[in-house]
Protein backbone atom coordinates (compact mmCIF):
# COMPACT_ATOMS: atom_id res chain seq x y z
CA UNK A 1 0.00 0.00 0.00
CA UNK A 2 1.33 3.45 -0.92
CA UNK A 3 -0.08 6.52 0.88
CA UNK A 4 0.02 9.87 -0.92
CA UNK A 5 0.30 12.92 1.37
CA UNK A 6 -0.25 16.43 -0.08
CA UNK A 7 1.85 19.05 1.65
CA UNK A 8 -0.25 22.04 0.44
CA UNK A 9 -2.78 23.10 -2.17
CA UNK A 10 -0.83 26.08 -3.51
CA UNK A 11 0.52 26.37 -7.05
CA UNK A 12 3.97 25.38 -5.76
CA UNK A 13 2.71 22.39 -3.80
CA UNK A 14 5.06 19.46 -3.31
CA UNK A 15 3.97 15.87 -3.03
CA UNK A 16 5.59 13.48 -0.56
CA UNK A 17 5.22 9.75 -1.06
CA UNK A 18 5.18 7.64 2.08
CA UNK A 19 6.34 4.12 1.33
CA UNK A 20 4.81 1.22 3.23
CA UNK A 21 5.62 -1.69 0.88
CA UNK A 22 8.89 -3.59 0.93
CA UNK A 23 10.09 -4.82 -2.47
CA UNK A 24 9.09 -8.18 -3.90
CA UNK A 25 12.10 -10.40 -4.60
CA UNK A 26 12.83 -13.70 -6.32
CA UNK A 27 16.01 -15.66 -5.63
CA UNK A 28 17.53 -17.15 -8.79
CA UNK A 29 18.83 -20.72 -8.90
CA UNK A 30 22.60 -20.76 -8.34
CA UNK A 31 24.62 -21.64 -11.46
CA UNK A 32 28.20 -22.53 -12.38
CA UNK A 33 28.92 -24.01 -8.98
CA UNK A 34 32.60 -24.78 -8.53
CA UNK A 35 34.83 -25.85 -5.67
CA UNK A 36 34.99 -22.31 -4.31
CA UNK A 37 32.67 -20.20 -6.48
CA UNK A 38 29.09 -19.88 -7.71
CA UNK A 39 26.98 -17.52 -9.83
CA UNK A 40 24.02 -16.21 -7.84
CA UNK A 41 21.41 -13.50 -8.23
CA UNK A 42 17.77 -12.55 -8.17
CA UNK A 43 14.99 -10.37 -9.55
CA UNK A 44 13.71 -7.33 -7.66
CA UNK A 45 10.25 -5.73 -8.12
CA UNK A 46 9.79 -2.24 -6.66
CA UNK A 47 6.20 -2.84 -5.45
CA UNK A 48 5.47 0.87 -5.83
CA UNK A 49 8.49 2.27 -4.00
CA UNK A 50 11.99 2.91 -5.35
CA UNK A 51 14.56 0.23 -4.53
CA UNK A 52 17.62 1.72 -2.86
CA UNK A 53 19.85 -1.37 -2.78
CA UNK A 54 19.71 -5.02 -3.76
CA UNK A 55 21.87 -8.13 -3.73
CA UNK A 56 22.21 -11.59 -2.21
CA UNK A 57 23.05 -12.60 1.34
CA UNK A 58 24.44 -16.04 2.13
CA UNK A 59 25.54 -18.17 5.05
CA UNK A 60 26.23 -21.74 6.12
CA UNK A 61 23.02 -21.45 8.19
CA UNK A 62 19.47 -21.20 6.79
CA UNK A 63 17.66 -17.90 6.12
CA UNK A 64 20.56 -15.44 5.97
CA UNK A 65 19.79 -11.71 6.33
CA UNK A 66 21.44 -8.41 5.38
CA UNK A 67 22.69 -8.10 8.96
CA UNK A 68 25.48 -10.48 7.94
CA UNK A 69 28.70 -9.33 6.36
CA UNK A 70 28.33 -12.10 3.79
CA UNK A 71 26.20 -10.26 1.27
CA UNK A 72 26.60 -8.63 -2.10
CA UNK A 73 25.36 -5.16 -3.04
CA UNK A 74 24.37 -4.93 -6.68
CA UNK A 75 23.14 -1.43 -7.40
CA UNK A 76 19.56 -0.19 -7.06
CA UNK A 77 16.29 -0.28 -8.93
CA UNK A 78 14.08 -3.05 -10.23
CA UNK A 79 15.12 -5.90 -12.49
CA UNK A 80 17.41 -8.91 -12.65
CA UNK A 81 20.88 -8.91 -11.12
CA UNK A 82 23.73 -11.41 -10.81
CA UNK A 83 26.82 -11.74 -8.66
CA UNK A 84 29.69 -14.21 -8.51
CA UNK A 85 30.70 -15.56 -5.14
CA UNK A 86 34.36 -16.49 -4.77
CA UNK A 87 36.64 -17.79 -2.00
CA UNK A 88 34.01 -20.24 -0.77
CA UNK A 89 34.94 -23.41 1.11
CA UNK A 90 35.16 -26.68 -0.80
CA UNK A 91 32.38 -29.26 -0.29
CA UNK A 92 30.31 -26.88 1.86
CA UNK A 93 26.56 -26.26 1.81
CA UNK A 94 25.60 -22.57 1.53
CA UNK A 95 22.17 -21.00 1.98
CA UNK A 96 21.27 -17.82 0.10
CA UNK A 97 18.46 -15.31 -0.30
CA UNK A 98 18.17 -12.41 -2.71
CA UNK A 99 17.10 -9.15 -1.08
CA UNK A 100 16.03 -5.63 -2.00
CA UNK A 101 15.64 -2.62 0.30
CA UNK A 102 13.55 0.54 0.07
CA UNK A 103 12.41 3.15 2.59
CA UNK A 104 9.85 0.71 4.04
CA UNK A 105 12.41 -2.01 4.72
CA UNK A 106 13.90 -5.13 3.13
CA UNK A 107 12.16 -7.84 1.19
CA UNK A 108 13.68 -11.31 0.68
CA UNK A 109 13.30 -14.01 -1.90
CA UNK A 110 12.99 -17.70 -1.12
CA UNK A 111 15.85 -19.37 0.74
CA UNK A 112 17.79 -21.73 -1.53
CA UNK A 113 20.96 -23.72 -0.98
CA UNK A 114 23.81 -25.25 -2.95
CA UNK A 115 26.89 -27.29 -2.11
CA UNK A 116 30.29 -26.39 -3.50
CA UNK A 117 32.10 -29.18 -5.26
CA UNK A 118 34.83 -31.34 -3.82
CA UNK A 119 38.13 -31.56 -5.63
CA UNK A 120 38.60 -35.12 -6.89
CA UNK A 121 41.46 -36.54 -8.93
CA UNK A 122 41.03 -37.03 -12.68
CA UNK A 123 41.02 -40.60 -14.01
CA UNK A 124 42.74 -42.11 -17.06
CA UNK A 125 41.31 -44.92 -19.15
CA UNK A 126 43.41 -47.71 -20.67
CA UNK A 127 44.20 -45.73 -23.83
CA UNK A 128 45.16 -42.51 -22.05
CA UNK A 129 42.01 -40.39 -22.20
CA UNK A 130 41.74 -38.17 -19.13
CA UNK A 131 38.39 -37.50 -17.44
CA UNK A 132 37.46 -34.95 -14.80
CA UNK A 133 35.61 -36.42 -11.83
CA UNK A 134 33.13 -35.10 -9.30
CA UNK A 135 31.86 -36.12 -5.87
CA UNK A 136 28.05 -36.19 -5.71
CA UNK A 137 26.75 -37.26 -2.31
CA UNK A 138 28.75 -40.33 -1.32
CA UNK A 139 29.59 -41.26 -4.92
CA UNK A 140 32.45 -40.19 -7.19
CA UNK A 141 31.45 -39.94 -10.86
CA UNK A 142 33.21 -39.19 -14.08
CA UNK A 143 32.12 -35.69 -15.11
CA UNK A 144 32.41 -36.57 -18.81
CA UNK A 145 31.08 -39.23 -21.14
CA UNK A 146 33.34 -42.18 -21.88
CA UNK A 147 35.54 -41.93 -24.99
CA UNK A 148 37.49 -45.18 -24.72
CA UNK A 149 37.95 -47.71 -27.53
CA UNK A 150 39.40 -50.27 -25.11
CA UNK A 151 38.32 -52.25 -22.08
CA UNK A 152 40.18 -52.05 -18.78
CA UNK A 153 42.36 -55.01 -19.83
CA UNK A 154 43.38 -53.33 -23.08
CA UNK A 155 41.18 -55.37 -25.43
CA UNK A 156 39.73 -53.35 -28.31
CA UNK A 157 36.03 -52.53 -28.60
CA UNK A 158 35.04 -52.79 -32.28
CA UNK A 159 34.09 -49.61 -34.11
CA UNK A 160 31.05 -50.35 -36.28
CA UNK A 161 30.03 -47.71 -38.81
CA UNK A 162 27.82 -49.64 -41.24
CA UNK A 163 24.18 -50.58 -41.48
CA UNK A 164 24.86 -53.87 -39.71
CA UNK A 165 24.94 -52.00 -36.36
CA UNK A 166 21.33 -52.86 -35.53
CA UNK A 167 21.79 -56.57 -36.22
CA UNK A 168 24.77 -56.94 -33.89
CA UNK A 169 24.77 -59.35 -30.97
CA UNK A 170 28.26 -58.37 -29.85
CA UNK A 171 30.06 -55.31 -28.53
CA UNK A 172 30.49 -52.12 -30.57
CA UNK A 173 30.96 -48.37 -30.39
CA UNK A 174 30.42 -45.47 -32.78
CA UNK A 175 30.58 -41.71 -32.94
CA UNK A 176 27.21 -40.04 -33.19
CA UNK A 177 26.41 -40.03 -36.92
CA UNK A 178 29.90 -41.52 -37.46
CA UNK A 179 31.34 -38.01 -37.07
CA UNK A 180 34.57 -37.97 -35.04
CA UNK A 181 34.16 -34.28 -34.17
CA UNK A 182 31.37 -35.25 -31.76
CA UNK A 183 33.79 -37.24 -29.61
CA UNK A 184 35.57 -34.45 -27.73
CA UNK A 185 32.43 -33.00 -26.16
CA UNK A 186 29.89 -35.84 -26.24
CA UNK A 187 32.01 -39.00 -26.11
CA UNK A 188 31.15 -42.22 -27.91
CA UNK A 189 27.97 -44.27 -28.16
CA UNK A 190 28.17 -47.92 -27.06
CA UNK A 191 25.71 -50.77 -27.40
CA UNK A 192 24.58 -52.73 -24.35
CA UNK A 193 26.94 -55.61 -25.13
CA UNK A 194 29.96 -53.32 -24.84
CA UNK A 195 28.67 -51.37 -21.86
CA UNK A 196 28.10 -54.50 -19.75
CA UNK A 197 31.02 -56.62 -21.00
CA UNK A 198 32.83 -58.43 -18.17
CA UNK A 199 36.16 -56.98 -19.34
CA UNK A 200 34.93 -53.64 -17.90
CA UNK A 201 34.37 -50.79 -20.31
CA UNK A 202 35.34 -48.27 -17.61
CA UNK A 203 38.81 -47.34 -16.38
CA UNK A 204 40.22 -49.93 -14.00
CA UNK A 205 38.90 -49.44 -10.44
CA UNK A 206 35.80 -47.81 -11.93
CA UNK A 207 32.64 -49.48 -13.20
CA UNK A 208 29.39 -49.07 -15.09
CA UNK A 209 26.80 -48.01 -12.46
CA UNK A 210 24.10 -50.46 -11.48
CA UNK A 211 20.40 -49.62 -11.41
CA UNK A 212 20.67 -49.18 -7.62
CA UNK A 213 23.62 -46.81 -7.92
CA UNK A 214 21.77 -44.70 -10.47
CA UNK A 215 18.79 -44.66 -8.12
CA UNK A 216 21.03 -43.37 -5.31
CA UNK A 217 22.06 -40.48 -7.56
CA UNK A 218 18.44 -39.79 -8.52
CA UNK A 219 17.41 -39.75 -4.87
CA UNK A 220 20.30 -37.42 -3.96
CA UNK A 221 19.16 -34.79 -6.48
CA UNK A 222 15.50 -35.23 -5.58
CA UNK A 223 14.68 -36.62 -9.04
CA UNK A 224 15.58 -33.19 -10.45
CA UNK A 225 17.38 -33.81 -13.73
CA UNK A 226 18.22 -30.13 -14.07
CA UNK A 227 20.86 -30.57 -11.39
CA UNK A 228 22.63 -33.06 -13.67
CA UNK A 229 22.29 -31.20 -16.99
CA UNK A 230 24.96 -28.92 -18.39
CA UNK A 231 23.68 -25.37 -18.83
CA UNK A 232 25.18 -25.30 -22.35
CA UNK A 233 25.32 -27.76 -25.24
CA UNK A 234 21.57 -28.48 -25.39
CA UNK A 235 19.11 -27.51 -28.10
CA UNK A 236 15.65 -26.24 -27.18
CA UNK A 237 14.61 -24.81 -23.82
CA UNK A 238 16.93 -26.91 -21.59
CA UNK A 239 14.34 -26.60 -18.84
CA UNK A 240 15.64 -26.40 -15.27
CA UNK A 241 19.33 -26.92 -16.14
CA UNK A 242 21.65 -25.72 -13.37
CA UNK A 243 24.40 -28.39 -13.39
CA UNK A 244 24.42 -27.91 -9.62
CA UNK A 245 26.12 -31.27 -9.10
CA UNK A 246 28.83 -30.85 -11.75
CA UNK A 247 27.66 -34.03 -13.50
CA UNK A 248 27.68 -32.03 -16.76
CA UNK A 249 25.09 -34.18 -18.52
CA UNK A 250 25.09 -33.62 -22.29
CA UNK A 251 22.64 -34.66 -25.04
CA UNK A 252 24.73 -37.12 -27.05
CA UNK A 253 21.59 -38.72 -28.50
CA UNK A 254 21.22 -42.38 -29.49
CA UNK A 255 21.99 -44.73 -32.32
CA UNK A 256 18.74 -46.56 -32.70
CA UNK A 257 16.54 -48.94 -34.71
CA UNK A 258 17.26 -49.17 -38.41
CA UNK A 259 20.67 -47.59 -37.75
CA UNK A 260 19.02 -44.19 -37.31
CA UNK A 261 20.66 -41.57 -35.11
CA UNK A 262 18.22 -39.82 -32.80
CA UNK A 263 17.74 -36.87 -30.43
CA UNK A 264 21.25 -35.38 -30.59
CA UNK A 265 21.14 -32.03 -28.79
CA UNK A 266 17.84 -32.89 -27.12
CA UNK A 267 18.30 -36.14 -25.14
CA UNK A 268 21.08 -37.94 -23.36
CA UNK A 269 20.99 -41.56 -22.21
CA UNK A 270 23.45 -43.46 -20.00
CA UNK A 271 23.59 -47.25 -19.72
CA UNK A 272 22.98 -49.11 -16.46
CA UNK A 273 24.72 -52.34 -15.54
CA UNK A 274 21.64 -54.49 -15.41
CA UNK A 275 20.32 -57.72 -16.84
CA UNK A 276 17.72 -55.71 -18.74
CA UNK A 277 18.89 -53.06 -21.18
CA UNK A 278 18.00 -49.85 -19.34
CA UNK A 279 19.36 -46.31 -19.37
CA UNK A 280 18.88 -43.08 -17.47
CA UNK A 281 17.44 -40.40 -19.78
CA UNK A 282 17.63 -36.61 -19.53
CA UNK A 283 15.86 -34.31 -21.97
CA UNK A 284 15.94 -30.66 -22.93
CA UNK A 285 12.18 -30.34 -22.51
CA UNK A 286 11.95 -31.26 -18.83
CA UNK A 287 13.87 -31.08 -15.57
CA UNK A 288 12.73 -34.62 -14.83
CA UNK A 289 14.76 -37.78 -15.21
CA UNK A 290 13.54 -41.15 -16.32
CA UNK A 291 14.47 -44.77 -16.83
CA UNK A 292 14.12 -45.92 -20.42
CA UNK A 293 14.11 -49.48 -21.79
CA UNK A 294 16.33 -49.75 -24.86
CA UNK A 295 17.09 -52.47 -27.33
CA UNK A 296 20.49 -54.02 -26.60
CA UNK A 297 21.71 -52.82 -29.99
CA UNK A 298 20.95 -49.18 -29.18
CA UNK A 299 23.95 -46.86 -28.96
CA UNK A 300 23.97 -44.77 -25.77
CA UNK A 301 26.48 -42.96 -23.58
CA UNK A 302 28.47 -44.37 -20.66
CA UNK A 303 29.35 -42.70 -17.38
CA UNK A 304 31.57 -44.51 -14.91
CA UNK A 305 31.47 -44.63 -11.11
CA UNK A 306 34.45 -45.14 -8.84
CA UNK A 307 34.64 -48.52 -7.08
C-alpha positions in Angstrom: 0.0 0.0 0.0 1.3 3.5 -0.9 -0.1 6.5 0.9 0.0 9.9 -0.9 0.3 12.9 1.4 -0.3 16.4 -0.1 1.8 19.1 1.7 -0.2 22.0 0.4 -2.8 23.1 -2.2 -0.8 26.1 -3.5 0.5 26.4 -7.0 4.0 25.4 -5.8 2.7 22.4 -3.8 5.1 19.5 -3.3 4.0 15.9 -3.0 5.6 13.5 -0.6 5.2 9.8 -1.1 5.2 7.6 2.1 6.3 4.1 1.3 4.8 1.2 3.2 5.6 -1.7 0.9 8.9 -3.6 0.9 10.1 -4.8 -2.5 9.1 -8.2 -3.9 12.1 -10.4 -4.6 12.8 -13.7 -6.3 16.0 -15.7 -5.6 17.5 -17.2 -8.8 18.8 -20.7 -8.9 22.6 -20.8 -8.3 24.6 -21.6 -11.5 28.2 -22.5 -12.4 28.9 -24.0 -9.0 32.6 -24.8 -8.5 34.8 -25.8 -5.7 35.0 -22.3 -4.3 32.7 -20.2 -6.5 29.1 -19.9 -7.7 27.0 -17.5 -9.8 24.0 -16.2 -7.8 21.4 -13.5 -8.2 17.8 -12.5 -8.2 15.0 -10.4 -9.6 13.7 -7.3 -7.7 10.3 -5.7 -8.1 9.8 -2.2 -6.7 6.2 -2.8 -5.5 5.5 0.9 -5.8 8.5 2.3 -4.0 12.0 2.9 -5.3 14.6 0.2 -4.5 17.6 1.7 -2.9 19.8 -1.4 -2.8 19.7 -5.0 -3.8 21.9 -8.1 -3.7 22.2 -11.6 -2.2 23.1 -12.6 1.3 24.4 -16.0 2.1 25.5 -18.2 5.1 26.2 -21.7 6.1 23.0 -21.4 8.2 19.5 -21.2 6.8 17.7 -17.9 6.1 20.6 -15.4 6.0 19.8 -11.7 6.3 21.4 -8.4 5.4 22.7 -8.1 9.0 25.5 -10.5 7.9 28.7 -9.3 6.4 28.3 -12.1 3.8 26.2 -10.3 1.3 26.6 -8.6 -2.1 25.4 -5.2 -3.0 24.4 -4.9 -6.7 23.1 -1.4 -7.4 19.6 -0.2 -7.1 16.3 -0.3 -8.9 14.1 -3.1 -10.2 15.1 -5.9 -12.5 17.4 -8.9 -12.7 20.9 -8.9 -11.1 23.7 -11.4 -10.8 26.8 -11.7 -8.7 29.7 -14.2 -8.5 30.7 -15.6 -5.1 34.4 -16.5 -4.8 36.6 -17.8 -2.0 34.0 -20.2 -0.8 34.9 -23.4 1.1 35.2 -26.7 -0.8 32.4 -29.3 -0.3 30.3 -26.9 1.9 26.6 -26.3 1.8 25.6 -22.6 1.5 22.2 -21.0 2.0 21.3 -17.8 0.1 18.5 -15.3 -0.3 18.2 -12.4 -2.7 17.1 -9.1 -1.1 16.0 -5.6 -2.0 15.6 -2.6 0.3 13.6 0.5 0.1 12.4 3.2 2.6 9.9 0.7 4.0 12.4 -2.0 4.7 13.9 -5.1 3.1 12.2 -7.8 1.2 13.7 -11.3 0.7 13.3 -14.0 -1.9 13.0 -17.7 -1.1 15.8 -19.4 0.7 17.8 -21.7 -1.5 21.0 -23.7 -1.0 23.8 -25.2 -2.9 26.9 -27.3 -2.1 30.3 -26.4 -3.5 32.1 -29.2 -5.3 34.8 -31.3 -3.8 38.1 -31.6 -5.6 38.6 -35.1 -6.9 41.5 -36.5 -8.9 41.0 -37.0 -12.7 41.0 -40.6 -14.0 42.7 -42.1 -17.1 41.3 -44.9 -19.2 43.4 -47.7 -20.7 44.2 -45.7 -23.8 45.2 -42.5 -22.0 42.0 -40.4 -22.2 41.7 -38.2 -19.1 38.4 -37.5 -17.4 37.5 -35.0 -14.8 35.6 -36.4 -11.8 33.1 -35.1 -9.3 31.9 -36.1 -5.9 28.1 -36.2 -5.7 26.8 -37.3 -2.3 28.8 -40.3 -1.3 29.6 -41.3 -4.9 32.5 -40.2 -7.2 31.4 -39.9 -10.9 33.2 -39.2 -14.1 32.1 -35.7 -15.1 32.4 -36.6 -18.8 31.1 -39.2 -21.1 33.3 -42.2 -21.9 35.5 -41.9 -25.0 37.5 -45.2 -24.7 38.0 -47.7 -27.5 39.4 -50.3 -25.1 38.3 -52.2 -22.1 40.2 -52.0 -18.8 42.4 -55.0 -19.8 43.4 -53.3 -23.1 41.2 -55.4 -25.4 39.7 -53.3 -28.3 36.0 -52.5 -28.6 35.0 -52.8 -32.3 34.1 -49.6 -34.1 31.1 -50.4 -36.3 30.0 -47.7 -38.8 27.8 -49.6 -41.2 24.2 -50.6 -41.5 24.9 -53.9 -39.7 24.9 -52.0 -36.4 21.3 -52.9 -35.5 21.8 -56.6 -36.2 24.8 -56.9 -33.9 24.8 -59.4 -31.0 28.3 -58.4 -29.8 30.1 -55.3 -28.5 30.5 -52.1 -30.6 31.0 -48.4 -30.4 30.4 -45.5 -32.8 30.6 -41.7 -32.9 27.2 -40.0 -33.2 26.4 -40.0 -36.9 29.9 -41.5 -37.5 31.3 -38.0 -37.1 34.6 -38.0 -35.0 34.2 -34.3 -34.2 31.4 -35.2 -31.8 33.8 -37.2 -29.6 35.6 -34.5 -27.7 32.4 -33.0 -26.2 29.9 -35.8 -26.2 32.0 -39.0 -26.1 31.2 -42.2 -27.9 28.0 -44.3 -28.2 28.2 -47.9 -27.1 25.7 -50.8 -27.4 24.6 -52.7 -24.4 26.9 -55.6 -25.1 30.0 -53.3 -24.8 28.7 -51.4 -21.9 28.1 -54.5 -19.8 31.0 -56.6 -21.0 32.8 -58.4 -18.2 36.2 -57.0 -19.3 34.9 -53.6 -17.9 34.4 -50.8 -20.3 35.3 -48.3 -17.6 38.8 -47.3 -16.4 40.2 -49.9 -14.0 38.9 -49.4 -10.4 35.8 -47.8 -11.9 32.6 -49.5 -13.2 29.4 -49.1 -15.1 26.8 -48.0 -12.5 24.1 -50.5 -11.5 20.4 -49.6 -11.4 20.7 -49.2 -7.6 23.6 -46.8 -7.9 21.8 -44.7 -10.5 18.8 -44.7 -8.1 21.0 -43.4 -5.3 22.1 -40.5 -7.6 18.4 -39.8 -8.5 17.4 -39.7 -4.9 20.3 -37.4 -4.0 19.2 -34.8 -6.5 15.5 -35.2 -5.6 14.7 -36.6 -9.0 15.6 -33.2 -10.4 17.4 -33.8 -13.7 18.2 -30.1 -14.1 20.9 -30.6 -11.4 22.6 -33.1 -13.7 22.3 -31.2 -17.0 25.0 -28.9 -18.4 23.7 -25.4 -18.8 25.2 -25.3 -22.3 25.3 -27.8 -25.2 21.6 -28.5 -25.4 19.1 -27.5 -28.1 15.7 -26.2 -27.2 14.6 -24.8 -23.8 16.9 -26.9 -21.6 14.3 -26.6 -18.8 15.6 -26.4 -15.3 19.3 -26.9 -16.1 21.6 -25.7 -13.4 24.4 -28.4 -13.4 24.4 -27.9 -9.6 26.1 -31.3 -9.1 28.8 -30.8 -11.7 27.7 -34.0 -13.5 27.7 -32.0 -16.8 25.1 -34.2 -18.5 25.1 -33.6 -22.3 22.6 -34.7 -25.0 24.7 -37.1 -27.1 21.6 -38.7 -28.5 21.2 -42.4 -29.5 22.0 -44.7 -32.3 18.7 -46.6 -32.7 16.5 -48.9 -34.7 17.3 -49.2 -38.4 20.7 -47.6 -37.8 19.0 -44.2 -37.3 20.7 -41.6 -35.1 18.2 -39.8 -32.8 17.7 -36.9 -30.4 21.3 -35.4 -30.6 21.1 -32.0 -28.8 17.8 -32.9 -27.1 18.3 -36.1 -25.1 21.1 -37.9 -23.4 21.0 -41.6 -22.2 23.4 -43.5 -20.0 23.6 -47.2 -19.7 23.0 -49.1 -16.5 24.7 -52.3 -15.5 21.6 -54.5 -15.4 20.3 -57.7 -16.8 17.7 -55.7 -18.7 18.9 -53.1 -21.2 18.0 -49.8 -19.3 19.4 -46.3 -19.4 18.9 -43.1 -17.5 17.4 -40.4 -19.8 17.6 -36.6 -19.5 15.9 -34.3 -22.0 15.9 -30.7 -22.9 12.2 -30.3 -22.5 12.0 -31.3 -18.8 13.9 -31.1 -15.6 12.7 -34.6 -14.8 14.8 -37.8 -15.2 13.5 -41.2 -16.3 14.5 -44.8 -16.8 14.1 -45.9 -20.4 14.1 -49.5 -21.8 16.3 -49.7 -24.9 17.1 -52.5 -27.3 20.5 -54.0 -26.6 21.7 -52.8 -30.0 21.0 -49.2 -29.2 23.9 -46.9 -29.0 24.0 -44.8 -25.8 26.5 -43.0 -23.6 28.5 -44.4 -20.7 29.3 -42.7 -17.4 31.6 -44.5 -14.9 31.5 -44.6 -11.1 34.5 -45.1 -8.8 34.6 -48.5 -7.1 
